[in-house]
């Protein structure tokens, strides 16, 4: 199988502008060719700490045409600190498999001004097109952009009361009324009595979907996933909120720097105020426990995951040798499928042993 080749041309003057200030958010114009289809795009670096890496990640917005493949923008992730390059893709697919909304993704090979830039993961943007492409009802979308997206009245950043309940979120799509609903939900999560919470939270949060997202974070062991690296979607028809994962390269046994993350690093109860309140209700806690048991049996095991890992490895292995940033690391890349499988086995055993804490 061949992965698509993306040919990007940026005028040398604009390349210099990008390189001069990696923290610049203003895009520059570029030409993108995919399968002989020529597209005019705006391009900028994406991410925070990843901008310092030699291999940059990019955010592309289409402007001629204004949409392409039913999208107005895409993200090209370098996956630079992940020695497998697979973890983000593997995570998004896993979330989808366990019944959670998740961005689509595919590997592409990028050329920049005629030179090989290497393997990238193209990630679907979570926006109104994300909803329409799945025939989901319209609704609001908020990005969790920092540690204040913790469903609490208290800030994770300065340990003080938040000045606004919208702190931690970037409004991506929706109406002013949706902003009010977000604030109302966060306030009620924190102020409902135990009985009120058990009876009323189901009018704000799709609890089943929330637990599927929580389970995905727990299995992949994304330590930042509880107060960051997610989007909120409020279904305008049901009025209920779902959580969508984002940026899952620091998973499957490696941290944000690609270093070993032990299988017992993250407790199965997770973190954040909403999770804590849900798990304080007996019937919700047992619902979550049953979900973990089911996923352990059906999805999070070596028999189920190994073929998926191997297929992705086989797909991109030939391109590693053409990636100027990865070709010298091919030996480590070759060891990663076994490393990830060993993590799945160890993490699965740890979670099984901890299930009693949810009784």
VOGU-3710 file (C-alpha; in Angstrom, 3 decimals, decimal comma):
1> xxxxxxxxxx> 0,000/0,000/0,000  1,231/3,496/-0,899  0,668/6,516/1,325  -0,299/9,791/-0,413  2,399/12,277/-1,365  1,746/15,920/-0,519  3,841/18,464/-2,402  4,035/21,805/-0,642  5,555/24,929/-2,137  6,217/27,977/0,018
11> xxxxxxxxxx> 7,947/31,004/-1,453  11,506/31,241/-0,055  10,726/34,678/1,404  7,802/33,187/3,325  9,905/30,212/4,424  12,346/32,691/5,933  9,485/34,486/7,655  8,317/31,232/9,248  11,795/30,234/10,360  12,586/33,693/11,715
21> xxxxxxxxxx> 9,851/33,409/14,353  8,610/29,905/15,134  6,007/31,369/17,547  4,394/33,384/14,790  0,730/32,391/14,413  0,027/34,442/11,298  0,004/32,089/8,299  1,784/32,502/4,991  0,491/31,533/1,555  1,480/28,241/-0,032
31> xxxxxxxxxx> 0,616/25,868/-2,841  -0,303/22,264/-2,064  -0,505/19,542/-4,698  -2,248/16,233/-3,930  -2,687/13,705/-6,722  -2,152/16,477/-9,297  -4,872/18,565/-7,629  -3,465/22,046/-6,969  -4,698/23,894/-3,906  -4,039/27,356/-2,501
41> xxxxxxxxxx> -3,594/27,198/1,255  -2,562/29,233/4,255  0,061/27,516/6,394  1,417/28,112/9,892  3,299/26,122/12,488  1,090/24,329/15,003  1,490/23,237/18,598  3,313/24,729/21,564  6,494/22,990/22,753  6,659/21,012/19,479
51> xxxxxxxxxx> 7,547/24,180/17,546  11,068/23,905/18,930  11,619/20,531/17,242  13,649/20,214/14,070  10,754/18,581/12,245  7,876/21,069/12,339  4,151/20,392/12,479  1,748/22,465/10,387  -1,782/23,802/10,303  -3,207/24,209/6,800
61> xxxxxxxxxx> -6,332/26,174/5,869  -7,796/25,883/2,366  -8,763/29,092/0,602  -8,903/28,161/-3,096  -11,008/26,117/-3,048  -12,222/27,025/0,445  -12,881/23,362/1,225  -11,201/20,154/0,119  -12,506/16,648/0,868  -15,257/18,215/2,968
71> xxxxxxxxxx> -12,801/20,023/5,218  -11,736/23,659/5,575  -8,496/22,874/7,405  -6,195/20,003/8,315  -3,299/19,392/10,675  -0,015/17,787/9,645  1,717/16,344/12,700  5,405/15,435/12,617  5,121/12,972/15,565  8,755/13,887/16,174
81> xxxxxxxxxx> 9,158/12,595/19,737  7,318/9,327/19,125  9,872/6,728/17,965  7,059/4,661/16,429  5,257/7,591/14,728  2,155/5,432/15,324  0,809/6,474/18,707  -1,467/9,337/17,692  -3,004/7,351/14,854  -3,300/4,234/17,002
91> xxxxxxxxxx> -5,026/6,252/19,735  -7,557/7,954/17,461  -8,468/4,601/15,904  -8,753/2,995/19,346  -11,096/5,717/20,609  -13,254/5,189/17,541  -13,265/1,417/18,109  -14,550/1,797/21,677  -17,406/4,077/20,620  -15,987/7,555/21,182
101> xxxxxxxxxx> -16,026/10,400/18,670  -12,497/10,756/17,333  -10,721/12,591/14,487  -9,911/10,675/11,316  -6,244/10,496/10,435  -3,944/9,154/7,750  -0,225/9,038/7,086  1,120/11,157/4,226  4,592/11,822/2,865  5,380/15,521/2,647
111> xxxxxxxxxx> 7,714/17,260/0,219  8,551/20,894/0,892  9,867/22,913/-2,048  10,955/19,711/-3,764  12,788/18,188/-0,785  11,654/15,285/1,343  10,212/16,546/4,637  9,131/13,086/5,708  6,209/11,148/7,122  3,369/13,143/8,650
121> xxxxxxxxxx> 0,060/12,277/10,220  -2,780/14,237/8,649  -5,442/14,838/11,309  -8,992/15,960/10,731  -9,967/19,241/12,360  -12,691/19,102/15,016  -15,153/21,711/13,745  -18,539/22,029/12,038  -17,304/19,850/9,160  -16,317/17,148/11,639
131> xxxxxxxxxx> -19,978/17,086/12,683  -21,539/17,253/9,217  -19,226/14,550/7,819  -20,636/12,199/10,472  -24,198/13,440/9,979  -24,252/14,584/13,591  -26,587/17,343/14,781  -25,115/20,815/14,802  -23,768/21,970/18,111  -21,038/23,852/19,849
141> xxxxxxxxxx> -17,363/22,894/19,946  -14,869/24,121/22,532  -11,169/23,269/22,577  -9,515/22,567/25,930  -6,341/24,606/25,557  -4,797/24,560/29,035  -5,065/23,195/32,555  -8,071/25,360/33,414  -10,240/23,016/31,322  -10,619/20,868/34,443
151> xxxxxxxxxx> -14,411/21,147/34,983  -13,661/22,949/38,256  -14,285/26,376/39,776  -10,607/26,415/40,742  -7,752/27,060/38,350  -5,142/24,356/37,823  -2,713/27,067/36,732  -2,670/29,553/39,608  -4,571/27,512/42,264  -7,122/30,276/42,728
161> xxxxxxxxxx> -10,815/30,698/41,933  -11,335/31,184/38,187  -12,353/34,661/37,115  -14,407/33,094/34,313  -15,874/29,618/33,926  -14,804/29,685/30,265  -11,133/29,819/31,229  -9,233/26,919/29,686  -11,447/26,763/26,599  -11,213/28,199/23,105
171> xxxxxxxxxx> -14,580/28,734/21,415  -14,358/26,975/18,045  -17,936/26,830/16,789  -21,451/27,614/18,002  -23,466/30,497/19,441  -23,349/32,813/22,441  -26,022/30,647/24,044  -23,621/27,701/23,840  -21,089/29,671/25,870  -23,748/30,160/28,534
181> xxxxxxxxxx> -24,499/26,422/28,553  -20,816/25,615/29,106  -20,659/27,948/32,107  -23,921/26,580/33,513  -22,678/23,005/33,204  -19,380/23,727/34,966  -21,152/25,635/37,746  -23,636/22,796/38,324  -20,942/20,112/38,249  -19,366/21,899/41,198
191> xxxxxxxxxx> -22,437/22,985/43,170  -25,022/20,191/42,840  -25,544/18,119/45,973  -24,809/14,408/45,604  -28,473/13,573/44,937  -28,893/16,499/42,562  -25,759/15,515/40,705  -26,855/11,899/40,237  -30,276/12,946/38,949  -29,364/16,018/36,935
201> xxxxxxxxxx> -25,937/15,424/35,370  -27,566/13,212/32,720  -29,236/16,401/31,429  -25,837/17,955/30,732  -23,418/15,125/29,947  -23,763/11,983/27,848  -22,438/9,794/30,655  -21,923/6,692/28,512  -19,882/8,666/25,960  -17,954/10,428/28,705
211> xxxxxxxxxx> -16,939/7,095/30,207  -15,879/5,804/26,777  -13,607/8,824/26,456  -12,346/8,363/30,027  -11,635/4,686/29,331  -9,685/5,671/26,212  -7,532/8,052/28,239  -6,966/5,382/30,897  -6,013/2,612/28,473  -3,709/4,760/26,326
221> xxxxxxxxxx> -2,398/6,434/29,509  -2,429/10,038/28,318  -1,511/11,849/31,528  -2,470/15,268/30,076  -5,800/14,029/28,765  -8,023/15,069/31,678  -7,543/18,841/31,641  -6,085/19,297/28,172  -5,921/17,525/24,786  -9,663/17,294/24,196
231> xxxxxxxxxx> -12,606/19,092/22,629  -16,151/19,402/23,949  -19,084/18,867/21,589  -22,562/19,778/22,805  -25,204/18,075/20,698  -27,840/20,727/19,899  -30,576/18,078/19,622  -30,000/16,303/22,928  -28,276/19,156/24,757  -25,663/16,666/25,994
241> xxxxxxxxxx> -21,892/17,073/25,969  -19,393/14,559/24,567  -15,594/14,662/24,748  -13,340/14,235/21,702  -9,634/13,301/22,105  -6,789/15,369/20,650  -2,955/15,089/20,590  -2,347/11,515/21,723  1,283/10,963/20,784  2,398/10,712/24,441
251> xxxxxxxxxx> 0,664/7,374/24,975  1,058/3,586/24,746  3,942/3,505/27,207  5,870/6,657/26,280  5,653/10,189/27,661  5,744/13,542/25,879  9,516/13,245/25,404  9,340/9,697/24,069  10,689/8,282/27,335  9,347/5,176/29,101
261> xxxxxxxxxx> 6,074/5,654/30,974  5,419/2,748/33,323  2,153/0,889/32,927  1,080/1,851/36,481  1,748/5,573/36,130  -1,907/6,593/35,738  -4,619/5,437/38,134  -7,816/4,024/36,639  -9,970/6,681/38,344  -8,320/9,407/36,304
271> xxxxxxxxxx> -8,493/13,062/37,288  -10,606/16,254/36,979  -13,688/17,351/38,890  -16,336/15,854/36,606  -14,693/12,428/36,674  -14,401/12,516/40,466  -18,060/13,441/40,911  -19,273/10,792/38,461  -17,246/8,067/40,168  -18,633/9,150/43,526
281> xxxxxxxxxx> -22,045/7,879/42,378  -22,315/4,100/42,836  -24,303/3,313/39,701  -22,048/5,446/37,507  -18,924/3,932/39,035  -20,176/0,388/38,371  -21,154/1,397/34,833  -17,575/2,568/34,268  -16,136/-0,605/35,797  -18,258/-2,791/33,509
291> xxxxxxxxxx> -17,106/-0,734/30,512  -13,435/-1,221/31,424  -14,001/-4,973/31,766  -15,715/-5,154/28,375  -12,973/-3,176/26,612  -10,251/-5,298/28,221  -11,920/-8,395/26,836  -12,814/-7,098/23,387  -10,349/-4,372/22,373  -7,465/-3,624/24,726
301> xxxxxxxxxx> -5,497/-6,822/24,375  -2,589/-8,001/22,259  -4,698/-10,324/20,105  -6,895/-7,442/18,963  -4,307/-4,666/18,783  -1,227/-6,427/17,379  -2,535/-6,781/13,786  -3,492/-3,095/13,772  -0,054/-2,079/15,035  1,657/-4,337/12,512
311> xxxxxxxxxx> -0,401/-2,996/9,605  0,528/0,604/10,445  4,173/-0,345/10,936  4,268/-2,157/7,576  2,578/0,813/5,903  5,118/3,463/6,912  8,295/1,344/7,245  9,448/1,981/3,631  9,008/5,738/4,111  11,113/5,885/7,270
321> xxxxxxxxxx> 14,166/5,389/5,072  13,220/8,486/3,037  12,435/10,688/6,035  15,491/12,906/6,737  14,509/13,189/10,404  13,774/9,502/10,993  16,074/7,443/8,747  18,839/7,294/11,357  16,368/6,020/13,975  15,060/3,066/11,965
331> xxxxxxxxxx> 16,472/0,518/14,429  14,474/2,036/17,287  11,417/2,297/15,023  11,663/-1,438/14,283  11,475/-2,241/18,005  8,362/-0,192/18,698  5,621/-2,684/17,680  6,873/-5,148/20,298  7,302/-2,318/22,816  3,681/-1,204/22,338
341> xxxxxxxxxx> 2,380/-4,774/22,572  4,317/-5,290/25,813  2,785/-2,087/27,150  -0,727/-3,290/26,266  -0,152/-6,551/28,114  1,302/-4,847/31,194  -1,260/-2,031/31,291  -4,115/-4,484/30,845  -2,890/-6,563/33,776  -2,537/-3,448/35,928
351> xxxxxxxxx> -6,068/-2,262/35,128  -7,564/-5,697/35,872  -5,865/-5,727/39,262  -7,245/-2,257/40,037  -10,873/-2,908/39,082  -11,750/-3,763/42,691  -11,225/-0,097/43,613  -14,410/0,707/41,651  -16,633/-1,625/43,714
//
